[in-house]
Amino acid sequence: MTADADWDWSNVKNLGMFTYLLSDRPGRDEELVKQITQDLLATADGLVRTAQRHGYARPLGERYYWGANGTVARQTMALHVANRLKPNPDYVGTALDALGHLFGRNYYCRSFVTGLGVNPPLHPHDRRAPTGGWSGGDDVAAPWPGYLVGGGHPRATGWRDEQEEYRTNEIAINWNGALIYALAAFVHAPAAKQ
């Protein structure tokens, strides 16, 4: 049962494994806990290596697709859980590098989060069109803050800050949920399990 490094809303296997690993529930299968822990640590080590090879320390490497920024945010979850099980400064550093990418250390030197970071997006694509959604359907120039946009597609240089550009500038709850977790894990970082 290997933890995935690249996963999205349709694949909840990692969430189940993380929950099982971090549970204090009696009766867990210790052999299964050991196997999942080893697999998760191997996945986290792979994310660290990928980030170390990437010019902007992006743990997803050179894969760019619709919503890839959501995956970068989700990768921090694997890194944080791995760090809780076996503290490693490389896991923490790579999670911070992932956030760095999302908030401006990228090809554009721009944040991918509305209202936050350096020169953030101004025209996110919101599926509540044709009214323009929450950000484009009012008279306020700035969009609602805190939306993570999808990012480059099909390459790093493919992002455009245009409301009609759904492939690169869409917002989605599953990407924002991952971003919230990525940030919250640094606010409350519990001690590793013994």
C-alpha positions in Angstrom: 0.0 0.0 0.0 2.1 2.9 -1.3 1.4 6.5 -0.6 0.9 8.5 -3.8 3.1 11.6 -4.4 0.7 13.0 -7.0 -3.0 12.7 -6.0 -6.3 14.6 -6.2 -9.9 14.5 -5.0 -10.8 11.3 -6.8 -8.1 9.3 -5.0 -8.6 9.2 -1.2 -6.2 6.4 -0.5 -3.6 8.7 1.1 -6.3 10.3 3.4 -7.2 6.9 4.7 -3.6 5.9 5.2 -2.8 9.2 7.0 -5.8 8.7 9.3 -4.9 5.1 10.1 -1.3 6.1 10.9 -2.2 9.0 13.1 -5.0 7.3 14.9 -4.8 6.3 18.5 -7.5 3.8 18.1 -6.8 0.4 19.8 -6.6 -2.7 17.6 -4.6 -1.3 14.7 -2.5 -3.9 12.8 1.0 -3.0 13.8 2.5 -4.8 10.8 0.2 -2.7 8.5 1.2 0.5 10.4 4.9 -0.4 9.9 4.4 -1.0 6.2 2.4 2.1 5.6 4.9 4.2 7.5 7.8 2.8 5.5 5.9 3.5 2.2 4.9 7.1 3.4 8.5 7.8 4.4 9.7 6.6 1.0 7.2 8.8 -0.8 8.2 11.8 1.4 11.9 11.1 0.6 11.0 11.1 -3.1 9.3 14.5 -2.7 12.4 15.9 -1.1 14.6 14.6 -3.9 12.3 16.0 -6.6 12.2 19.4 -4.9 16.0 19.4 -4.6 16.3 18.9 -8.3 13.8 21.5 -9.4 14.9 25.1 -10.0 12.1 26.5 -7.8 12.2 23.6 -5.3 8.7 22.4 -6.4 8.1 18.9 -5.0 5.9 18.1 -8.1 8.9 18.7 -10.4 8.2 19.5 -14.0 4.7 18.1 -14.2 2.2 20.9 -15.0 -1.5 20.1 -15.5 -4.9 21.4 -14.7 -4.9 22.1 -11.0 -1.3 21.1 -10.4 -1.0 23.9 -7.7 -3.5 21.9 -5.7 -1.3 18.9 -5.9 1.7 20.9 -4.7 -0.4 22.0 -1.7 -1.5 18.4 -1.1 2.1 17.1 -1.2 2.7 19.1 2.0 0.2 16.8 3.7 2.4 13.7 3.0 5.5 15.6 4.2 3.8 16.8 7.4 2.5 13.3 8.3 5.9 11.8 7.5 7.5 14.4 9.8 5.1 13.6 12.6 6.1 9.9 12.3 9.8 10.4 11.9 11.0 14.1 12.3 13.2 15.2 9.5 14.1 18.8 8.7 14.1 17.9 5.0 10.4 17.2 5.2 9.6 20.5 6.8 11.9 22.4 4.4 10.3 20.8 1.4 6.8 21.6 2.7 8.0 25.2 3.1 9.4 25.1 -0.4 6.0 24.0 -1.8 4.4 26.9 -0.1 7.2 29.2 -1.4 6.3 28.0 -4.9 2.6 28.8 -4.4 3.3 32.2 -2.9 5.8 33.5 -5.5 8.9 31.5 -5.9 8.0 30.3 -9.4 8.6 31.1 -13.0 6.3 34.2 -12.7 7.7 35.6 -9.4 4.0 35.9 -8.5 1.7 34.4 -5.9 -0.9 31.9 -7.1 -3.1 32.9 -4.1 -5.5 35.8 -4.6 -5.0 38.7 -2.2 -1.8 37.2 -0.6 1.9 37.3 -1.5 3.7 39.1 -4.3 1.6 40.4 -7.2 -1.3 37.8 -6.6 -3.8 36.8 -9.3 -6.6 39.3 -10.0 -8.9 37.4 -12.3 -9.5 33.9 -11.0 -11.9 31.7 -12.9 -14.9 30.9 -10.7 -17.3 28.1 -11.9 -20.3 30.3 -10.8 -20.2 31.9 -14.2 -21.8 33.4 -16.3 -22.3 36.0 -13.5 -18.6 36.1 -13.0 -18.7 34.2 -9.7 -17.8 35.7 -6.4 -14.8 37.6 -7.7 -15.9 38.8 -11.2 -19.6 39.4 -10.4 -19.2 42.6 -8.3 -17.9 46.1 -8.6 -14.8 45.4 -6.5 -11.6 45.2 -8.6 -9.7 42.9 -6.3 -10.9 39.2 -6.0 -11.9 37.5 -2.8 -8.6 36.8 -1.0 -7.3 33.3 -0.4 -8.2 31.5 -3.6 -5.5 29.2 -4.9 -5.5 29.1 -8.7 -4.6 26.1 -10.8 -1.2 27.3 -12.2 0.7 26.5 -15.3 -0.8 24.1 -17.8 0.5 22.3 -19.8 3.9 23.8 -18.8 5.3 26.2 -16.2 4.9 29.1 -18.7 1.3 28.3 -19.5 -0.4 30.3 -16.7 -2.4 33.4 -17.6 -4.2 35.6 -15.1 -7.5 35.8 -17.1 -10.9 35.0 -15.8 -11.8 33.0 -18.9 -8.7 30.9 -18.6 -10.2 28.0 -16.7 -7.4 25.6 -17.4 -4.9 27.7 -15.5 -6.8 30.2 -13.4 -9.7 28.2 -12.0 -10.3 28.0 -8.3 -11.5 24.8 -6.6 -12.4 23.8 -3.0 -10.1 20.8 -3.1 -7.1 22.9 -3.9 -8.0 25.5 -1.2 -8.6 22.8 1.3 -5.1 21.5 0.7 -3.7 25.0 0.9 -5.4 25.5 4.3 -4.0 22.3 5.6 -0.5 23.2 4.3 -0.6 26.5 6.1 -2.3 25.2 9.3 0.2 22.4 9.8 2.8 25.1 10.5 0.6 26.9 13.0 0.0 23.8 15.0 2.8 21.2 14.7 2.3 18.5 17.3 5.2 16.4 18.5 6.0 13.2 16.7 4.4 10.0 17.8 6.7 7.6 19.7 
